């Protein structure tokens, strides 16, 4: 059994639990005390050409990235093997789809950042909080993509399903096993720490809009729109002032 240092306990036991607590409590606090700030602060009115290109690339790419992480981390290797998916097939699909999704996400993020930096009104509406969010998000994406791509190009790819994935599951089962992360390469360790930092920062950024579901639209009454075009009325308009119904 490896002798664990206080730093090991801090990084691979304390940090995850602190990040999870801040993530949960932060969202509850934000929803209760800052409902009007629970928004993406959309800047579509200022510029839409770059947004129309960058936003789908980023959002669809990050969606595939999240699904890939959920499957890769939460689903044990024994489960995929039980349904007939070999480890080699899983690895090839994960690397190909993960690389494509990661590149699309980074390209979309680059377009959105370029838009924020070059479009005057959008840049003016960008806060320090937004800048910090972009730094953490891009750093987490780059670290994960670089670790995956370089590991496979050099032939030194690491099977994270034997270290990172069971460590992550051990955190949620309340039986943390930091030795698993100590066996993972430095790139995976950096990626994991950046991910926890992003989760802790999440409730205090515009990323909260990811948990906004417009369920009220399913039950709200229809909105009736009436045209002001006089040609669509029941009679021709009269010249001059007309008395209102309550003044008669």
MOKA-V455244 format. One line per field, one symbol per residue. ss: DSSP state (a for helix, b for strand, c for the rest). psi: psi as a letter, one per 40 degrees, with the letter a starting at -180 (. if undefined). Layout:
ss: ???
psi: ???
This chain:
ss: cccccaaaaaaaaaaaaaaaaaaaaaaaaaaaacaaacccccccccccaaaaaaaaaaaaaaaaaaaaaaaaaaccaaaaaaccccaaaaaaaaaaaaaaaaaaaaaaaaaaaaaaaacaaaaacccaaaaaaaaaaaaaaaaaaaaaaaaaaccccccaaacaaaaaaaaacccccaaaaacccaaaaaaaaaaaaaaaaacccaaaaaacccaaaacccccccccccaaaccccccccccccaaac
psi: hhhhiddddddeddddddddddddddddddddefdeegiefhfdddheddddddddddddddddddddddddddhiddddddeehiddddddddddddddddddddddddddddddddhdddddehiddddddddddddddddddddddddddeefhhgeeecddddddddeefghgdddddeiidddddddddddddddddeeaeededfhhgddddeiiihhhhiehdeeieiiiiiaiihidee.
